[in-house]
Amino acid sequence: MYLEIVTPEAILFSSEVDSVVVPGVNGEFQMLNNHAPVVSILNEGRVKVHVHTQEHLVFDDLHGSIERLPEDDKILILKIKSGTIEMKDNKAIILAD
């Protein structure tokens, strides 16, 4: 599935991913490839992105808020204050603060 994480300042992440775990209003939930369409409000918490490889990813000052999980290099973490997520046609877009 394809994931974009967008803030008012920039696009923080844009890539194919294996799955994403987000902090929903009723707790964390995970979306995998071919997930049913969904729109949800996100609470403060951590977005966990599971990638197949990090070869094509860019880690620079713009993307500095995205951290690699030390114990598993295929999991990326982004802390958010709030946001929304939309999943449709195998593409997830997170609008985050």
Backbone hydrogen bonds, N-H to C=O, Kabsch-Sander energy under -0.5 kcal/mol:
donor,donor_aa,acceptor,acceptor_aa,energy
2,Y,90,N,-2.2
3,L,15,S,-2.7
4,E,92,A,-2.3
5,I,13,F,-2.5
6,V,4,E,-0.5
6,V,94,I,-3.3
7,T,10,A,-2.9
12,L,5,I,-2.3
12,L,10,A,-0.7
13,F,5,I,-1.5
15,S,3,L,-2.2
17,V,1,M,-2.9
18,D,50,H,-3.1
19,S,50,H,-1.4
20,V,31,M,-1.8
21,V,48,K,-2.7
22,V,29,F,-2.6
24,G,22,V,-1.3
24,G,27,G,-1.1
25,V,41,I,-0.9
27,G,24,G,-1.6
29,F,22,V,-2.1
31,M,20,V,-2.6
33,N,18,D,-0.6
35,H,32,L,-1.3
38,V,87,M,-1.9
40,S,85,I,-2.3
42,L,83,G,-3.6
43,N,23,P,-3.0
45,G,80,I,-2.1
47,V,78,L,-3.1
48,K,21,V,-2.6
48,K,46,R,-0.6
49,V,47,V,-0.6
49,V,76,L,-2.9
50,H,19,S,-2.5
50,H,48,K,-0.5
51,V,49,V,-0.7
51,V,74,K,-2.9
57,L,54,Q,-1.2
60,D,58,V,-0.6
64,G,61,D,-1.2
66,I,63,H,-2.1
67,E,65,S,-0.6
67,E,77,I,-3.0
69,L,75,I,-2.6
72,D,69,L,-1.1
75,I,72,D,-1.7
76,L,49,V,-2.8
77,I,67,E,-3.2
78,L,47,V,-2.0
79,K,65,S,-0.6
80,I,45,G,-2.9
83,G,42,L,-1.3
84,T,95,L,-2.0
85,I,40,S,-2.5
86,E,93,I,-2.1
87,M,38,V,-3.0
88,K,91,K,-2.4
91,K,88,K,-1.3
92,A,2,Y,-3.2
93,I,86,E,-2.5
94,I,4,E,-2.9
95,L,84,T,-2.5
95,L,93,I,-0.6
96,A,6,V,-3.0
96,A,94,I,-0.7
97,D,82,S,-2.4
